[in-house]
Amino acid sequence: MTTLILVLVILLVALMIPLTAVILDSQVGRALAARLERKGELPDGVAARLTTLESEVAQLGESVEQLREESAFLHRLLEEKSEPQGLLPPGDASKG
Protein backbone atom coordinates (compact mmCIF):
# COMPACT_ATOMS: atom_id res chain seq x y z
CA MET A 1 0.00 0.00 0.00
CA THR A 2 2.75 2.46 0.88
CA THR A 3 4.58 1.70 -2.35
CA LEU A 4 1.40 2.46 -4.29
CA ILE A 5 1.11 5.86 -2.57
CA LEU A 6 4.78 6.55 -3.25
CA VAL A 7 4.36 5.67 -6.93
CA LEU A 8 1.29 7.92 -7.19
CA VAL A 9 3.15 10.84 -5.59
CA ILE A 10 6.10 10.39 -7.96
CA LEU A 11 3.73 10.16 -10.93
CA LEU A 12 1.88 13.27 -9.82
CA VAL A 13 5.12 15.24 -9.45
CA ALA A 14 6.32 13.97 -12.84
CA LEU A 15 3.08 15.14 -14.48
CA MET A 16 3.14 18.51 -12.73
CA ILE A 17 6.55 19.46 -14.17
CA PRO A 18 5.47 19.69 -17.83
CA LEU A 19 2.10 21.17 -16.85
CA THR A 20 3.86 23.92 -14.89
CA ALA A 21 6.21 24.56 -17.82
CA VAL A 22 3.28 24.91 -20.23
CA ILE A 23 1.47 27.33 -17.91
CA LEU A 24 4.58 29.46 -17.29
CA ASP A 25 5.34 29.62 -21.02
CA SER A 26 1.80 30.76 -21.87
CA GLN A 27 0.59 34.35 -22.18
CA VAL A 28 -0.80 34.17 -18.66
CA GLY A 29 2.58 33.13 -17.30
CA ARG A 30 4.31 35.92 -19.19
CA ALA A 31 1.79 38.46 -17.93
CA LEU A 32 2.36 37.31 -14.35
CA ALA A 33 6.13 37.55 -14.82
CA ALA A 34 5.82 41.07 -16.26
CA ARG A 35 3.64 42.13 -13.34
CA LEU A 36 6.16 40.78 -10.85
CA GLU A 37 8.98 42.63 -12.61
CA ARG A 38 7.03 45.93 -12.59
CA LYS A 39 5.96 45.60 -8.98
CA GLY A 40 8.51 48.13 -7.66
CA GLU A 41 8.19 50.60 -10.53
CA LEU A 42 5.61 53.32 -10.94
CA PRO A 43 3.94 54.03 -14.29
CA ASP A 44 4.94 57.15 -16.24
CA GLY A 45 3.87 60.41 -14.62
CA VAL A 46 2.80 58.80 -11.36
CA ALA A 47 6.10 59.56 -9.63
CA ALA A 48 5.81 63.27 -10.48
CA ARG A 49 2.19 63.40 -9.34
CA LEU A 50 3.11 61.60 -6.12
CA THR A 51 5.88 64.12 -5.42
CA THR A 52 3.47 67.01 -6.04
CA LEU A 53 0.85 65.50 -3.76
CA GLU A 54 3.43 64.93 -1.01
CA SER A 55 4.53 68.56 -1.14
CA GLU A 56 0.91 69.77 -1.05
CA VAL A 57 0.17 67.55 1.95
CA ALA A 58 3.24 69.00 3.71
CA GLN A 59 2.00 72.55 2.99
CA LEU A 60 -1.46 71.68 4.29
CA GLY A 61 0.07 70.26 7.45
CA GLU A 62 2.00 73.48 8.01
CA SER A 63 -1.16 75.52 7.44
CA VAL A 64 -3.10 73.43 9.94
CA GLU A 65 -0.33 73.84 12.53
CA GLN A 66 -0.31 77.61 11.97
CA LEU A 67 -4.11 77.74 12.38
CA ARG A 68 -3.83 75.70 15.57
CA GLU A 69 -1.30 78.16 17.01
CA GLU A 70 -3.45 81.15 16.04
CA SER A 71 -6.50 79.53 17.60
CA ALA A 72 -4.64 78.89 20.86
CA PHE A 73 -3.46 82.51 20.90
CA LEU A 74 -7.01 83.81 20.38
CA HIS A 75 -8.35 81.54 23.12
CA ARG A 76 -5.75 82.88 25.53
CA LEU A 77 -6.68 86.46 24.62
CA LEU A 78 -10.38 85.77 25.13
CA GLU A 79 -9.76 84.10 28.49
CA GLU A 80 -7.69 87.04 29.69
CA LYS A 81 -10.34 89.52 28.56
CA SER A 82 -13.19 87.62 30.20
CA GLU A 83 -11.47 87.58 33.59
CA PRO A 84 -12.64 90.49 35.71
CA GLN A 85 -10.10 93.26 35.64
CA GLY A 86 -9.39 95.25 38.77
CA LEU A 87 -10.49 98.83 39.05
CA LEU A 88 -8.15 101.54 37.94
CA PRO A 89 -5.77 102.64 40.63
CA PRO A 90 -6.82 105.76 42.42
CA GLY A 91 -5.51 109.00 40.97
CA ASP A 92 -3.09 111.24 42.72
CA ALA A 93 -5.08 113.89 44.62
CA SER A 94 -2.20 116.32 44.83
CA LYS A 95 -2.05 116.84 41.05
CA GLY A 96 -5.55 117.92 40.67
C-alpha positions as CSV (number, residue, x, y, z in Angstrom):
1,M,0.0,0.0,0.0
2,T,2.8,2.5,0.9
3,T,4.6,1.7,-2.4
4,L,1.4,2.5,-4.3
5,I,1.1,5.9,-2.6
6,L,4.8,6.5,-3.3
7,V,4.4,5.7,-6.9
8,L,1.3,7.9,-7.2
9,V,3.1,10.8,-5.6
10,I,6.1,10.4,-8.0
11,L,3.7,10.2,-10.9
12,L,1.9,13.3,-9.8
13,V,5.1,15.2,-9.4
14,A,6.3,14.0,-12.8
15,L,3.1,15.1,-14.5
16,M,3.1,18.5,-12.7
17,I,6.6,19.5,-14.2
18,P,5.5,19.7,-17.8
19,L,2.1,21.2,-16.8
20,T,3.9,23.9,-14.9
21,A,6.2,24.6,-17.8
22,V,3.3,24.9,-20.2
23,I,1.5,27.3,-17.9
24,L,4.6,29.5,-17.3
25,D,5.3,29.6,-21.0
26,S,1.8,30.8,-21.9
27,Q,0.6,34.3,-22.2
28,V,-0.8,34.2,-18.7
29,G,2.6,33.1,-17.3
30,R,4.3,35.9,-19.2
31,A,1.8,38.5,-17.9
32,L,2.4,37.3,-14.3
33,A,6.1,37.6,-14.8
34,A,5.8,41.1,-16.3
35,R,3.6,42.1,-13.3
36,L,6.2,40.8,-10.8
37,E,9.0,42.6,-12.6
38,R,7.0,45.9,-12.6
39,K,6.0,45.6,-9.0
40,G,8.5,48.1,-7.7
41,E,8.2,50.6,-10.5
42,L,5.6,53.3,-10.9
43,P,3.9,54.0,-14.3
44,D,4.9,57.1,-16.2
45,G,3.9,60.4,-14.6
46,V,2.8,58.8,-11.4
47,A,6.1,59.6,-9.6
48,A,5.8,63.3,-10.5
49,R,2.2,63.4,-9.3
50,L,3.1,61.6,-6.1
51,T,5.9,64.1,-5.4
52,T,3.5,67.0,-6.0
53,L,0.9,65.5,-3.8
54,E,3.4,64.9,-1.0
55,S,4.5,68.6,-1.1
56,E,0.9,69.8,-1.1
57,V,0.2,67.6,1.9
58,A,3.2,69.0,3.7
59,Q,2.0,72.5,3.0
60,L,-1.5,71.7,4.3
61,G,0.1,70.3,7.4
62,E,2.0,73.5,8.0
63,S,-1.2,75.5,7.4
64,V,-3.1,73.4,9.9
65,E,-0.3,73.8,12.5
66,Q,-0.3,77.6,12.0
67,L,-4.1,77.7,12.4
68,R,-3.8,75.7,15.6
69,E,-1.3,78.2,17.0
70,E,-3.4,81.2,16.0
71,S,-6.5,79.5,17.6
72,A,-4.6,78.9,20.9
73,F,-3.5,82.5,20.9
74,L,-7.0,83.8,20.4
75,H,-8.4,81.5,23.1
76,R,-5.7,82.9,25.5
77,L,-6.7,86.5,24.6
78,L,-10.4,85.8,25.1
79,E,-9.8,84.1,28.5
80,E,-7.7,87.0,29.7
81,K,-10.3,89.5,28.6
82,S,-13.2,87.6,30.2
83,E,-11.5,87.6,33.6
84,P,-12.6,90.5,35.7
85,Q,-10.1,93.3,35.6
86,G,-9.4,95.2,38.8
87,L,-10.5,98.8,39.0
88,L,-8.1,101.5,37.9
89,P,-5.8,102.6,40.6
90,P,-6.8,105.8,42.4
91,G,-5.5,109.0,41.0
92,D,-3.1,111.2,42.7
93,A,-5.1,113.9,44.6
94,S,-2.2,116.3,44.8
95,K,-2.0,116.8,41.1
96,G,-5.5,117.9,40.7
